Amino acid sequence: MEAQLVRKAVNRCAAQGKPFLFGVDFELREGFFVENPLVCRQIPFACGEITNVPDSFSGEAEITPRLEILHTDREAYLRRFAVIRRGLLRGDSFLTNLTERTPIRTNLTLEEIFRRSRARYKLLLPGRLVCFSPECFVRITDGVIRSYP
C-alpha cells in the first residue's frame, strides 16, 4: 500500500476514534494499514500486553535454527562508524543508531522466527518481514507523543 494511502487511512480512523495498526518503510514509499487489528489475524503483532496472537501461535518448532550471515563489508562499516564517532565527540548528538542491510540465510520461515521471538514488541508481515524489539519506541501519555531510542 502506498504510504500516502496509509496516511489517509490513519487520519480517517484517528478522527473516528477507531483502533488501527500501521507501518511505513523508512523511505515513506510503502506500508500497511489494519483497522481493528486485535480481530485481524493476517498480520500478527504484539505491543506489550496488547496482541492479536493466540496462545497456540507461540512456541518453538522442533527444528534447530541455523543462521548464516552472507556478506558484511567490515571496512565500509568502520568508515560509517568513524563518521558517527566524530559527530559524537563533537557533541552533534548523544545517541545514534547505525544500521545496515545484512543479508542472511536461515532454515526458519518468517513465521517461525516470529513464533520464537520472546520480544514484547514484534510484528509479522507474512511473506515480507518480521521485526521485533525488547523496547517501546513511541508512547502516548495524556495526549503527548514521546519517542524513545
C-alpha positions in Angstrom: 0.0 0.0 0.0 1.4 3.4 -0.9 2.5 5.5 2.1 0.1 8.3 1.2 -2.9 5.9 1.4 -1.6 4.7 4.8 -1.5 8.3 6.0 -5.1 8.9 4.8 -6.3 5.7 6.5 -4.6 6.7 9.8 -6.2 10.1 9.7 -9.6 8.7 9.0 -9.5 6.1 11.8 -8.0 8.5 14.2 -10.7 11.1 13.6 -13.3 8.3 14.1 -11.7 7.0 17.2 -11.2 3.6 15.7 -8.2 1.3 16.6 -5.6 0.7 13.9 -2.2 -0.7 13.3 0.1 0.7 10.6 3.7 0.8 9.5 5.7 2.5 6.7 9.1 2.0 5.4 11.8 4.5 6.3 11.7 6.0 2.8 7.9 6.7 3.2 7.1 4.8 0.0 5.0 1.9 1.1 3.4 0.5 4.2 0.5 -1.4 5.6 -2.7 -0.4 7.5 -5.0 -2.6 9.5 -8.3 -1.4 11.0 -9.3 -3.2 14.2 -6.0 -5.1 14.5 -7.0 -7.1 17.5 -9.5 -9.1 15.4 -7.3 -9.3 12.4 -5.2 -12.4 12.1 -3.4 -11.7 8.8 -0.7 -9.5 10.5 0.2 -11.0 13.9 1.7 -8.4 16.3 2.4 -7.9 20.0 2.8 -4.5 21.5 3.5 -5.2 25.1 0.3 -6.8 26.5 -1.7 -5.8 23.5 -1.6 -8.6 20.9 -3.7 -10.4 18.4 -1.5 -13.5 18.6 -3.4 -16.5 20.0 -1.6 -18.6 22.7 -1.5 -21.5 20.3 0.6 -19.5 17.8 3.6 -19.0 20.0 6.2 -21.6 20.8 9.2 -23.2 19.2 9.1 -25.7 16.3 11.1 -28.9 16.5 13.8 -27.5 14.3 17.3 -26.4 15.3 17.7 -22.9 13.9 20.7 -22.1 11.7 21.7 -18.6 10.8 24.4 -17.6 8.3 25.5 -14.0 7.6 26.2 -13.9 3.9 28.2 -10.7 3.5 29.3 -7.8 5.5 31.8 -5.2 4.4 33.7 -4.5 7.6 35.7 -1.7 6.1 32.6 0.2 4.9 31.0 -0.3 8.3 34.1 1.0 10.1 34.1 4.1 7.8 30.4 4.8 8.7 31.2 4.2 12.4 34.1 6.7 12.3 31.7 9.4 10.9 29.3 8.8 13.7 32.1 8.7 16.3 33.4 12.1 15.2 29.9 13.5 15.5 29.5 12.1 19.0 32.9 13.6 20.1 31.9 17.0 18.6 28.6 16.8 20.6 26.4 16.7 17.5 24.4 14.0 19.2 24.5 12.0 22.4 22.9 8.9 20.9 23.0 7.3 17.4 21.9 4.1 15.8 24.0 2.7 13.0 22.1 0.1 11.0 22.6 -1.5 7.6 21.1 -4.2 5.5 22.7 -7.6 6.3 21.8 -10.5 4.0 21.3 -13.7 5.9 20.3 -17.3 5.2 18.3 -19.3 7.7 16.4 -22.6 7.8 13.5 -20.8 9.6 10.5 -19.2 8.0 9.4 -15.7 8.9 6.6 -17.2 10.9 8.9 -19.5 12.8 11.2 -16.6 13.6 8.1 -14.6 14.9 7.0 -17.6 17.0 10.4 -18.0 18.6 10.8 -14.3 19.4 10.3 -13.5 23.0 10.3 -9.8 22.4 7.5 -7.7 23.9 7.2 -5.8 20.7 7.0 -7.8 17.4 5.3 -7.9 14.1 5.0 -10.3 11.2 4.1 -9.3 7.7 3.7 -12.7 6.1 6.0 -13.3 3.2 7.6 -9.9 3.6 9.3 -9.3 7.0 9.4 -9.9 10.7 10.6 -7.4 13.2 10.9 -7.4 17.0 12.3 -5.3 19.8 12.6 -5.6 23.6 11.7 -1.9 24.0 8.9 0.5 23.2 9.8 3.3 20.7 6.7 5.5 21.0 4.4 6.2 23.9 1.3 8.5 24.0 0.5 9.7 27.5 -2.0 12.4 28.3 -2.1 13.4 24.6 1.7 13.8 24.4 3.6 11.7 21.9 7.1 10.7 23.1 9.7 8.7 21.2 12.4 6.7 22.8 15.6 5.5 21.1 
